Amino acid sequence: MPRPFVKRQLAQRVRKTAPVTLDQNGIATGYGVDRLAAVLQMYGIDAALVGIDGEMRSFGVQPDREAWAIAIEAPNTKRRVPLSMLALHDATVATSGDYRRWVNLHGRRLSHTMDPAKGAPLQSSPASVTVVAPTCVEADAWATALMVVGAQVGDDFAQRNGLQALFVLRDETGSLQTHGLGIFFATQPWQ
């Protein structure tokens, strides 16, 4: 027997007092890349490299039978330069970072990525996290999640779950240090 509709009062209310923008890039871009690839495949295209805003998906190979070469961008706010290169074949890659979208508030640079535990921008996080996964929505979600939890917790989590991940850290002087996990990114342990 259906229960009657009961109207409940909400004890808490939210009021917007300043302009607010929501950024769906936690997974939306990766999802869009997966959908774009699916549409191409639906129309009989059996090899392509597709991307939106740096999230990339490859299927098939290039006409010369080589994998698709893509650059992983260095986390640099002033210019776009490659940090490393990947050869993708039927794989996806996504990067989350603090170097493209950020705000300057009272002389402090704040990431666009939010810390859900604090309800505020990340205070300390890797400069970037790149993940290779079977789907771009997975790579995008994992890259954002690992960015939020940070290098130490993220490293442990990525190892336990067999993720292919590259963490890039920036020290006080601005120098970069990398640590990779999995066959795509295997590097030396933290130095």
Secondary structure by P-SEA (a helix, b strand, c coil): ccccbbbbbbcbbbbbccbbbbbccccaaaaaaaaaaaaaaaacccbbbbbccccccccccccccccbbbbbccccccbbbbcbbbbbccbbbbbbbcccbbbbcccbbbbccccccccccccccccbbbbbcccaaaaaaaaaaaaaaccaaaaaaaaaacccbbbbbbccccbbbbbbccccccccccc
